Amino acid sequence: MDDPIKVGIADLKVSTAPNKIVTNALGSCVAIVLYDAVHRIGGLAHIMLPSTAFSKIRSNPAKFADTAVPEMISMMKQLGATKTTTSAKIIGGAQMFANVLVEPLGNIGQRNVQAAKEALAKESINIVAEDTGGDCGKSVEVNLENGEVTVRSIKYGINKL
C-alpha cells in the first residue's frame, strides 16, 4: 500500500479504498470524516474555524465547517459516492488553553464541534461516532477499506471509531 494521504490544517482530501487518509495536530480544530461504506469512498477535512463569518479571507473552503462539508461531499460524489450511503465521524475540538479564562474566540474548539454538527445536519449526513472535546491534541487515521477511524493522543492513547 502507498503512503497515507496527508491532510494539513485547513485542508481536505478525498479518496477511495485501499488508501488511508491522515491528519495530525488537531487541537481546537476538528476533523470531519465522511465515509460511504457502499462505495468505500471517504474524505477528511481539518477545519480551523466554525464558519466563513470568522474570517475576512474566505477563499479556502477547507478552513471552515460550513464550507468544508459541502465541498467534501461534492468531491466524493465525483468519485462515485452517494449522500444516502455516507456517514460522518468527528474528532477534535479540544479546549487547548483551559488555564486561560477567555480565549480570543471563546471556546473555539467547542464552537468548531457545534458548527461541524450543524453543517452535517444541513446536508442530512448522520454522525455515527465522535471523539470531541478534552484538553489535548489528537491525530487521526481513516482506513478507507472499512471506514475505521483511529484516534491517537498522548493523554488518552488509542481510540477506534
N, CA, C and O of each residue as an XYZ file, in Angstrom:
644
protein
N       0.844     -1.186      0.000
C       0.000      0.000      0.000
C       0.882      1.240      0.000
O       1.964      1.255      0.587
N       0.399      2.270     -0.666
C       1.124      3.534     -0.725
C       1.086      4.230      0.632
O       0.354      3.833      1.539
N       1.892      5.272      0.740
C       1.865      6.087      1.949
C       0.479      6.695      2.119
O      -0.229      6.922      1.138
N       0.091      6.961      3.375
C      -1.218      7.575      3.597
C      -1.293      8.970      2.966
O      -0.282      9.654      2.805
N      -2.493      9.361      2.620
C      -2.747     10.697      2.091
C      -2.780     11.643      3.283
O      -3.546     11.431      4.223
N      -1.954     12.687      3.252
C      -1.837     13.608      4.380
C      -2.717     14.830      4.170
O      -2.743     15.428      3.095
N      -3.440     15.183      5.233
C      -4.294     16.360      5.228
C      -3.705     17.351      6.218
O      -3.540     17.036      7.397
N      -3.390     18.543      5.742
C      -2.846     19.584      6.608
C      -3.950     20.361      7.310
O      -5.133     20.049      7.173
N      -3.550     21.360      8.051
C      -4.504     22.244      8.724
C      -5.183     23.101      7.660
O      -4.525     23.617      6.757
N      -6.501     23.251      7.770
C      -7.306     23.991      6.788
C      -7.177     23.343      5.412
O      -6.979     24.023      4.406
N      -7.292     22.016      5.389
C      -7.103     21.228      4.173
C      -8.153     20.127      4.167
O      -8.708     19.791      5.213
N      -8.424     19.573      3.013
C      -9.287     18.396      2.932
C      -8.882     17.556      1.746
O      -8.390     18.061      0.738
N      -9.100     16.254      1.889
C      -8.779     15.311      0.816
C      -9.864     14.241      0.787
O     -10.472     13.925      1.810
N     -10.095     13.690     -0.399
C     -10.989     12.534     -0.559
C     -10.249     11.476     -1.358
O      -9.346     11.784     -2.136
N     -10.644     10.223     -1.157
C     -10.012      9.126     -1.889
C     -10.883      7.881     -1.780
O     -11.986      7.911     -1.235
N     -10.351      6.790     -2.315
C     -11.055      5.504     -2.318
C     -10.184      4.444     -1.659
O      -8.980      4.630     -1.481
N     -10.816      3.324     -1.298
C     -10.078      2.170     -0.780
C      -9.100      1.742     -1.856
O      -9.429      1.846     -3.038
N      -7.918      1.268     -1.506
C      -7.448      0.856     -0.189
C      -6.670      1.934      0.565
O      -5.967      1.623      1.527
N      -6.783      3.182      0.150
C      -5.993      4.246      0.754
C      -6.374      4.527      2.202
O      -7.432      4.130      2.689
N      -5.459      5.233      2.865
C      -5.700      5.768      4.203
C      -5.469      7.268      4.125
O      -4.623      7.744      3.368
N      -6.237      8.002      4.920
C      -6.097      9.460      4.996
C      -5.750      9.800      6.437
O      -6.372      9.278      7.363
N      -4.762     10.673      6.637
C      -4.332     11.017      7.997
C      -4.246     12.533      8.174
O      -4.035     13.287      7.224
N      -4.419     12.947      9.438
C      -4.145     14.334      9.813
C      -3.584     14.344     11.222
O      -3.895     13.476     12.037
N      -2.758     15.331     11.494
C      -2.139     15.498     12.807
C      -2.435     16.895     13.334
O      -3.011     17.733     12.642
N      -2.032     17.118     14.555
C      -2.099     18.455     15.163
C      -3.520     18.967     15.332
O      -3.771     20.164     15.185
N      -4.456     18.066     15.641
C      -5.814     18.512     15.959
C      -5.828     18.996     17.399
O      -5.670     18.202     18.326
N      -6.014     20.265     17.585
C      -6.209     20.811     18.924
C      -7.649     21.289     18.991
O      -8.573     20.494     19.164
N      -7.830     22.598     18.852
C      -9.194     23.144     18.796
C      -9.814     22.910     17.425
O     -11.023     23.067     17.256
N      -8.992     22.536     16.442
C      -9.510     22.195     15.112
C     -10.340     20.910     15.200
O     -10.240     20.155     16.167
N     -11.152     20.681     14.181
C     -11.985     19.480     14.129
C     -11.736     18.747     12.811
O     -11.703     19.354     11.741
N     -11.564     17.441     12.915
C     -11.512     16.588     11.726
C     -12.926     16.092     11.469
O     -13.556     15.488     12.337
N     -13.406     16.353     10.280
C     -14.707     15.844      9.838
C     -14.412     14.733      8.845
O     -13.838     14.971      7.782
N     -14.810     13.517      9.199
C     -14.576     12.357      8.343
C     -15.908     11.945      7.729
O     -16.890     11.737      8.442
N     -15.938     11.829      6.425
C     -17.107     11.302      5.722
C     -16.714      9.973      5.095
O     -15.607      9.818      4.579
N     -17.643      9.007      5.148
C     -17.350      7.697      4.563
C     -18.601      7.087      3.962
O     -19.634      6.959      4.620
N     -18.485      6.715      2.703
C     -19.538      5.986      2.000
C     -19.146      4.512      2.049
O     -18.257      4.071      1.321
N     -19.819      3.756      2.917
C     -19.461      2.350      3.158
C     -19.765      1.458      1.956
O     -19.103      0.439      1.764
N     -20.743      1.822      1.158
C     -21.103      1.010     -0.003
C     -20.037      1.122     -1.096
O     -19.626      0.120     -1.683
N     -19.602      2.337     -1.355
C     -18.647      2.580     -2.436
C     -17.199      2.667     -1.947
O     -16.271      2.776     -2.749
N     -17.016      2.619     -0.630
C     -15.690      2.691      0.009
C     -14.914      3.928     -0.452
O     -13.762      3.860     -0.882
N     -15.613      5.057     -0.336
C     -15.054      6.366     -0.667
C     -15.149      7.219      0.590
O     -16.175      7.225      1.269
N     -14.083      7.933      0.891
C     -14.114      8.750      2.097
C     -13.344     10.035      1.932
O     -12.635     10.255      0.950
N     -13.513     10.881      2.940
C     -12.814     12.149      2.944
C     -12.568     12.616      4.364
O     -13.226     12.179      5.308
N     -11.607     13.511      4.491
C     -11.284     14.095      5.783
C     -11.010     15.572      5.580
O     -10.212     15.958      4.727
N     -11.685     16.396      6.377
C     -11.436     17.844      6.391
C     -10.901     18.216      7.762
O     -11.433     17.771      8.779
N      -9.857     19.025      7.799
C      -9.247     19.511      9.047
C      -9.608     20.988      9.141
O      -8.869     21.851      8.668
N     -10.766     21.271      9.766
C     -11.271     22.645      9.796
C     -10.709     23.411     10.998
O     -10.479     22.853     12.071
N     -10.500     24.701     10.775
C      -9.946     25.578     11.809
C     -10.998     26.430     12.499
O     -10.895     26.711     13.693
N     -12.011     26.841     11.743
C     -12.988     27.805     12.248
C     -14.411     27.344     11.927
O     -14.632     26.624     10.953
N     -15.371     27.764     12.750
C     -16.757     27.322     12.551
C     -17.369     27.731     11.214
O     -18.041     26.933     10.561
N     -17.133     28.978     10.812
C     -17.777     29.441      9.586
C     -16.979     30.565      8.945
O     -16.060     31.124      9.543
N     -17.354     30.876      7.719
C     -16.707     31.953      6.983
C     -16.914     33.307      7.657
O     -16.185     34.256      7.366
N     -17.886     33.410      8.545
C     -18.125     34.658      9.266
C     -16.953     35.021     10.179
O     -16.847     36.168     10.613
N     -16.069     34.058     10.478
C     -14.941     34.291     11.375
C     -13.696     34.821     10.663
O     -12.670     35.038     11.308
N     -13.765     35.032      9.360
C     -12.567     35.427      8.626
C     -12.904     36.345      7.464
O     -13.943     36.194      6.822
N     -12.030     37.287      7.203
C     -12.188     38.141      6.027
C     -11.736     37.416      4.773
O     -12.221     37.695      3.676
N     -10.801     36.481      4.936
C     -10.310     35.702      3.796
C     -11.071     34.379      3.777
O     -10.917     33.547      4.671
N     -11.887     34.203      2.751
C     -12.794     33.046      2.694
C     -12.538     32.156      1.491
O     -13.394     31.352      1.121
N     -11.374     32.288      0.879
C     -11.105     31.580     -0.377
C     -10.841     30.086     -0.195
O     -10.903     29.329     -1.164
N     -10.549     29.651      1.032
C     -10.240     28.243      1.275
C     -11.421     27.556      1.963
O     -11.605     27.722      3.169
N     -12.224     26.788      1.222
C     -13.401     26.158      1.832
C     -13.053     25.137      2.917
O     -13.882     24.860      3.783
N     -11.846     24.575      2.888
C     -11.454     23.558      3.866
C     -11.213     24.150      5.251
O     -11.130     23.407      6.229
N     -11.102     25.452      5.351
C     -10.793     26.115      6.624
C     -12.005     26.185      7.555
O     -11.844     26.301      8.770
N     -13.206     26.115      6.999
C     -14.435     26.368      7.745
C     -15.396     25.180      7.679
O     -15.527     24.540      6.636
N     -16.057     24.891      8.780
C     -17.014     23.777      8.807
C     -18.134     23.974      7.793
O     -18.516     23.033      7.098
N     -18.665     25.201      7.706
C     -19.833     25.443      6.852
C     -19.545     25.292      5.361
O     -20.467     25.071      4.576
N     -18.290     25.408      4.964
C     -17.953     25.241      3.550
C     -17.209     23.936      3.261
O     -17.261     23.432      2.138
N     -16.523     23.388      4.253
C     -15.768     22.145      4.046
C     -16.693     20.960      3.784
O     -16.404     20.126      2.926
N     -17.793     20.882      4.511
C     -18.690     19.727      4.368
C     -19.282     19.651      2.960
O     -19.172     18.601      2.327
N     -19.909     20.721      2.434
C     -20.438     20.608      1.065
C     -19.348     20.383      0.013
O     -19.578     19.692     -0.980
N     -18.165     20.964      0.228
C     -17.054     20.768     -0.703
C     -16.628     19.303     -0.730
O     -16.417     18.733     -1.800
N     -16.503     18.697      0.451
C     -16.087     17.301      0.538
C     -17.150     16.386     -0.087
O     -16.810     15.440     -0.797
N     -18.414     16.659      0.171
C     -19.497     15.867     -0.425
C     -19.420     15.941     -1.955
O     -19.545     14.921     -2.633
N     -19.216     17.127     -2.488
C     -19.110     17.305     -3.939
C     -17.937     16.507     -4.512
O     -18.074     15.848     -5.543
N     -16.788     16.570     -3.841
C     -15.601     15.837     -4.307
C     -15.825     14.327     -4.228
O     -15.398     13.591     -5.117
N     -16.489     13.864     -3.174
C     -16.764     12.430     -3.035
C     -17.750     11.952     -4.102
O     -17.611     10.848     -4.628
N     -18.748     12.785     -4.422
C     -19.709     12.429     -5.471
C     -19.006     12.241     -6.815
O     -19.386     11.378     -7.607
N     -17.979     13.055     -7.062
C     -17.222     12.924     -8.313
C     -16.513     11.575     -8.406
O     -16.224     11.095     -9.502
N     -16.233     10.960     -7.245
C     -15.597      9.638     -7.213
C     -16.622      8.506     -7.195
O     -16.256      7.333     -7.263
N     -17.923      8.862     -7.104
C     -18.973      7.849     -7.144
C     -19.734      7.645     -5.852
O     -20.585      6.759     -5.779
N     -19.453      8.444     -4.824
C     -20.168      8.317     -3.549
C     -21.580      8.883     -3.657
O     -21.869      9.709     -4.523
N     -22.449      8.426     -2.766
C     -23.792      8.984     -2.673
C     -24.042      9.434     -1.234
O     -23.559      8.813     -0.287
N     -24.795     10.510     -1.082
C     -25.076     11.033      0.262
C     -25.857     10.032      1.107
O     -25.660      9.954      2.319
N     -26.735      9.273      0.473
C     -27.595      8.367      1.243
C     -26.825      7.226      1.894
O     -27.308      6.619      2.850
N     -25.626      6.926      1.383
C     -24.825      5.849      1.972
C     -23.582      6.394      2.681
O     -22.652      5.646      2.984
N     -23.579      7.702      2.940
C     -22.442      8.358      3.585
C     -22.792      8.725      5.025
O     -23.884      9.217      5.311
N     -21.848      8.477      5.917
C     -21.997      8.864      7.322
C     -20.765      9.654      7.741
O     -19.788      9.744      6.998
N     -20.825     10.225      8.943
C     -19.743     11.086      9.412
C     -19.239     10.662     10.782
O     -19.956     10.052     11.575
N     -17.983     11.007     11.033
C     -17.368     10.899     12.353
C     -16.623     12.216     12.563
O     -16.010     12.744     11.636
N     -16.680     12.740     13.781
C     -15.985     13.995     14.058
C     -15.036     13.814     15.235
O     -15.338     13.114     16.202
N     -13.876     14.467     15.126
C     -12.819     14.314     16.117
C     -12.198     15.682     16.367
O     -12.073     16.489     15.445
N     -11.813     15.942     17.603
C     -11.085     17.162     17.934
C     -11.920     18.128     18.743
O     -12.761     17.727     19.547
N     -11.676     19.410     18.517
C     -12.424     20.431     19.235
C     -12.015     20.567     20.693
O     -12.842     20.880     21.549
N     -10.735     20.331     20.976
C     -10.259     20.418     22.361
C     -10.207     21.871     22.824
O     -10.119     22.798     22.019
N     -10.264     22.039     24.118
C     -10.015     23.346     24.713
C      -8.553     23.320     25.149
O      -8.220     22.854     26.239
N      -7.708     23.821     24.289
C      -6.268     23.677     24.470
C      -5.693     24.576     25.558
O      -4.614     24.307     26.087
N      -6.407     25.632     25.887
C      -5.867     26.593     26.851
C      -6.840     26.770     27.997
O      -7.350     27.866     28.233
N      -7.093     25.681     28.707
C      -8.080     25.688     29.792
C      -7.698     26.650     30.904
O      -8.570     27.148     31.616
N      -6.399     26.919     31.066
C      -5.975     27.823     32.133
C      -6.145     29.289     31.743
O      -5.967     30.172     32.582
N      -6.481     29.556     30.501
C      -6.758     30.914     30.061
C      -8.264     31.129     30.204
O      -9.066     30.355     29.682
N      -8.624     32.169     30.903
C     -10.044     32.390     31.190
C     -10.863     32.619     29.934
O     -11.940     32.042     29.782
N     -10.367     33.456     29.032
C     -11.134     33.762     27.835
C     -10.218     33.652     26.622
O      -9.273     34.427     26.473
N     -10.504     32.696     25.771
C      -9.777     32.606     24.514
C     -10.299     33.723     23.610
O     -11.439     34.156     23.773
N      -9.488     34.197     22.659
C      -9.935     35.303     21.805
C     -11.262     35.041     21.103
O     -12.038     35.974     20.894
N     -11.539     33.797     20.737
C     -12.786     33.475     20.039
C     -13.729     32.648     20.917
O     -14.528     31.867     20.400
N     -13.642     32.813     22.237
C     -14.431     31.961     23.119
C     -13.835     30.571     23.085
O     -12.665     30.426     22.732
N     -14.579     29.554     23.432
C     -14.058     28.182     23.326
C     -14.202     27.747     21.875
O     -15.211     27.160     21.486
N     -13.187     28.041     21.088
C     -13.254     27.794     19.647
C     -13.399     26.311     19.336
O     -14.053     25.952     18.357
N     -12.804     25.443     20.148
C     -12.943     24.012     19.923
C     -14.396     23.571     19.985
O     -14.885     22.868     19.101
N     -15.078     23.992     21.039
C     -16.493     23.657     21.212
C     -17.333     24.251     20.085
O     -18.270     23.617     19.599
N     -16.998     25.451     19.682
C     -17.740     26.095     18.591
C     -17.492     25.368     17.264
O     -18.399     25.252     16.440
N     -16.266     24.879     17.059
C     -15.968     24.101     15.845
C     -16.773     22.804     15.812
O     -17.296     22.424     14.764
N     -16.873     22.129     16.949
C     -17.649     20.885     17.031
C     -19.114     21.170     16.698
O     -19.723     20.454     15.903
N     -19.674     22.209     17.302
C     -21.073     22.558     17.057
C     -21.301     22.903     15.585
O     -22.295     22.484     14.992
N     -20.382     23.664     15.002
C     -20.511     24.054     13.596
C     -20.414     22.837     12.675
O     -21.123     22.757     11.672
N     -19.534     21.887     13.019
C     -19.428     20.659     12.221
C     -20.747     19.895     12.264
O     -21.228     19.412     11.239
N     -21.329     19.790     13.461
C     -22.615     19.094     13.596
C     -23.707     19.786     12.789
O     -24.523     19.120     12.151
N     -23.728     21.107     12.812
C     -24.743     21.857     12.067
C     -24.554     21.695     10.553
O     -25.526     21.535      9.815
N     -23.302     21.738     10.103
C     -23.032     21.586      8.665
C     -23.432     20.196      8.175
O     -23.962     20.055      7.073
N     -23.179     19.170      8.989
C     -23.561     17.808      8.623
C     -25.076     17.639      8.636
O     -25.633     16.980      7.759
N     -25.744     18.225      9.621
C     -27.211     18.154      9.688
C     -27.837     18.835      8.470
O     -28.814     18.337      7.910
N     -27.280     19.958      8.069
C     -27.787     20.688      6.902
C     -27.714     19.825      5.640
O     -28.552     19.953      4.748
N     -26.713     18.950      5.571
C     -26.545     18.054      4.419
C     -27.199     16.688      4.642
O     -27.074     15.796      3.803
N     -27.897     16.521      5.772
C     -28.562     15.259      6.127
C     -27.589     14.082      6.212
O     -27.907     12.971      5.789
N     -26.406     14.339      6.762
C     -25.396     13.296      6.975
C     -25.400     12.942      8.461
O     -25.200     13.812      9.309
N     -25.626     11.665      8.774
C     -25.651     11.214     10.168
C     -24.252     11.107     10.741
O     -23.331     10.635     10.074
N     -24.098     11.550     11.987
C     -22.846     11.373     12.722
C     -22.971     10.053     13.472
O     -23.853      9.891     14.316
N     -22.082      9.110     13.158
C     -22.157      7.776     13.758
C     -21.177      7.603     14.920
O     -21.301      6.659     15.700
N     -20.200      8.514     15.039
C     -19.241      8.436     16.150
C     -18.539      9.782     16.293
O     -18.395     10.534     15.328
N     -18.104     10.068     17.528
C     -17.307     11.269     17.740
C     -16.358     11.079     18.906
O     -16.619     10.320     19.839
N     -15.259     11.788     18.822
C     -14.256     11.839     19.882
C     -13.868     13.312     19.969
O     -12.871     13.741     19.388
N     -14.671     14.080     20.705
C     -14.502     15.530     20.729
C     -14.279     16.036     22.150
O     -14.520     15.340     23.136
N     -13.809     17.274     22.207
C     -13.562     17.914     23.498
C     -12.225     17.506     24.068
O     -11.298     17.149     23.342
N     -12.144     17.567     25.388
C     -10.891     17.249     26.055
C      -9.946     18.436     26.060
O     -10.337     19.566     25.771
N      -8.700     18.156     26.392
C      -7.728     19.240     26.519
C      -6.367     18.865     25.954
O      -5.339     19.364     26.411
N      -6.362     17.974     24.946
C      -5.084     17.606     24.340
C      -5.253     17.401     22.843
O      -6.359     17.196     22.342
N      -4.128     17.463     22.145
C      -4.128     17.276     20.707
C      -4.335     15.819     20.317
O      -4.095     14.908     21.109
N      -4.781     15.618     19.091
C      -5.054     14.270     18.582
C      -4.579     14.155     17.150
O      -4.459     15.151     16.435
N      -4.310     12.922     16.740
C      -4.061     12.628     15.327
C      -5.098     11.601     14.889
O      -5.624     10.844     15.706
N      -5.383     11.587     13.597
C      -6.468     10.771     13.057
C      -5.987     10.018     11.822
O      -5.287     10.568     10.973
N      -6.380      8.745     11.741
C      -6.133      7.944     10.541
C      -7.444      7.297     10.124
O      -8.108      6.649     10.933
N      -7.815      7.474      8.863
C      -9.039      6.900      8.308
C      -8.653      5.784      7.347
O      -7.904      6.004      6.396
N      -9.172      4.582      7.603
C      -8.943      3.431      6.736
C     -10.126      3.345      5.766
O     -11.250      3.049      6.172
N      -9.864      3.603      4.499
C     -10.952      3.624      3.522
C     -11.395      2.231      3.081
O     -12.346      2.106      2.311
N     -10.725      1.192      3.553
C     -11.184     -0.177      3.306
C     -12.473     -0.455      4.078
O     -13.393     -1.094      3.567
N     -12.523      0.041      5.327
C     -13.657     -0.302      6.206
C     -14.254      0.889      6.946
O     -15.209      0.717      7.704
N     -13.724      2.080      6.750
C     -14.254      3.271      7.409
C     -13.795      3.458      8.842
O     -14.212      4.404      9.510
N     -12.928      2.554      9.327
C     -12.471      2.683     10.708
C     -11.569      3.908     10.862
O     -10.691      4.173     10.041
N     -11.821      4.644     11.948
C     -11.027      5.827     12.264
C     -10.251      5.539     13.545
O     -10.832      5.167     14.565
N      -8.941      5.714     13.481
C      -8.086      5.545     14.650
C      -7.673      6.927     15.130
O      -7.078      7.709     14.390
N      -8.005      7.214     16.400
C      -7.660      8.496     17.014
C      -6.561      8.230     18.031
O      -6.689      7.355     18.888
N      -5.475      8.998     17.926
C      -4.360      8.839     18.866
C      -4.125     10.145     19.610
O      -4.154     11.227     19.023
N      -3.890     10.022     20.921
C      -3.471     11.180     21.706
C      -2.517     10.701     22.790
O      -2.610      9.569     23.265
N      -1.607     11.572     23.169
C      -0.646     11.217     24.215
C      -1.371     10.957     25.530
O      -1.011     10.048     26.278
N      -2.383     11.751     25.804
C      -3.089     11.665     27.082
C      -4.037     10.483     27.174
O      -4.151      9.862     28.231
N      -4.730     10.156     26.063
C      -5.774      9.135     26.112
C      -5.447      7.860     25.337
O      -6.243      6.921     25.337
N      -4.287      7.814     24.677
C      -3.918      6.611     23.941
C      -4.651      6.498     22.623
O      -4.831      7.489     21.916
N      -5.077      5.278     22.291
C      -5.717      4.991     21.001
C      -7.207      4.722     21.202
O      -7.608      3.971     22.091
N      -8.007      5.349     20.359
C      -9.459      5.155     20.366
C      -9.874      4.828     18.940
O      -9.552      5.564     18.007
N     -10.597      3.708     18.773
C     -11.094      3.310     17.443
C     -12.551      3.722     17.317
O     -13.375      3.412     18.177
N     -12.855      4.425     16.231
C     -14.231      4.846     15.969
C     -14.741      4.144     14.712
O     -15.884      4.355     14.308
